[in-house]
Amino acid sequence: MNLSYLFSRDDNEWNMSSDIIYMDYQATTPCDKKVFNEMLPFFCKDYGNPNSVHVMGSRGKEVIEFARKKIADFVRADDPKEIIFTSGATESNNLAIQGVARFYRGKGNRIITSVIEHKCVLETFESIGREGFEVIKIPVLKNGIIDLQALENSINDKTILVSIMTVNNEIGTIQPIDRISSICKRNGVLFHTDAAQAVGKIEVDASKVDLMSISGHKIYGPKGIGALYVRSKPRVRLSPIFFGGGQERGMRSGTLPTPLCVGLGKACEIAQAEMSEESKKLTKLKDYFLEKIFSNLSKVYLNGDTEYRIPGCINLSFEGVEGEGIMLGMPNICVSSGSACTSDSLEPSYVLKAISIREDLAHSSLRIGFGRFTTFEEVDYVSSKIIEVVNKLRAMSPLW
Ligand SMILES: *Cc1c(COP(=O)(O)O)cnc(C)c1O
């Protein structure tokens, strides 16, 4: 493996080699250079521990509080104190779910989520289920939207928490957060949402929920930082999962990574300024892409709701071909397939299973993710390439 590019500071070398096209913005996003530049002074120059009382410490604390305010403004929290820094959405989800469940266990033991959550939510529910909590998983309809009637019916007087994601990472479907919020309020149940795929793409509003998870690297910030919004009026309580110096109002001990906090703040500031234009651009690219695919290939299906979805996440099934096969046919293009190729089994995605698409179509799926740096030329090239590869594979397939 040639890693020599890592040691070059020529600015052009920081860009990806030009023959690779990145269309996997749901897996992660490149760090915006404006974010990266803002972080730099806090590695080697202003490196004081933000908990220290001396001048270096207070500088660190000041920039962290400034970043916290930007994040709070962006998610429309009332008070920056409601933002708790974490290492990412995985930790935020763990803290929200374990923290609420353990703190409120005197009130009840039923906790509710959906079948299409990210693994870090589902696995946390599984784990906490082994501590005596009763876990209910709400099904989704064929469009990927959760069954609101099933949610309503599953809430009883022992229910303490509902956790439903705002936008799904595989099919891009947007959940009816307003309606889930009013169901939870009416029943006096706390509502947590994993907004890792929503923030920076659609308007999110912390006033609708009690807890909200966000991730830095999904919004052109650095990896290894995220945040959890925890409502303060009325106050939501959490049992911490990390113990130590009592940082983050005792909810998350550990020295804050100043550069990463600054990076997350900057990423939110940029997203706030550019979100509406970016969304228009992505919608145009998506429309062009889908129009070209559908007019050149038969038996291609768009997974997830056609209307309630983010424009940058396109999940398609190409009948008669394997998603992995398409990927092998275009090795310089970074997309994802709907099957996780584990050691010896090709398991189709549980999200695609949950929206009850045919098993063969689940194996035929491809997730194509557009984002801030996607160009029209790239979309045009990738769509042509997909058409070419799918036609070639279908021509070779005895089943087609
Ligand atoms: C990426 C992602 C996560 C995990 O976030 P990390 O910051 O990588 O831990 C959680 N939920 C959703 C919906 C995601 O897309």
Boltz pocket constraint, residues with backbone or C-beta under 6 A from the ligand:
constraints:
  - pocket:
      binder: B
      contacts: [[A, 26], [A, 27], [A, 87], [A, 88], [A, 89], [A, 90], [A, 91], [A, 118], [A, 120], [A, 165], [A, 167], [A, 168], [A, 169], [A, 194], [A, 195], [A, 196], [A, 197], [A, 214], [A, 215], [A, 216], [A, 217], [A, 218], [A, 225], [A, 226]]
      max_distance: 6.0
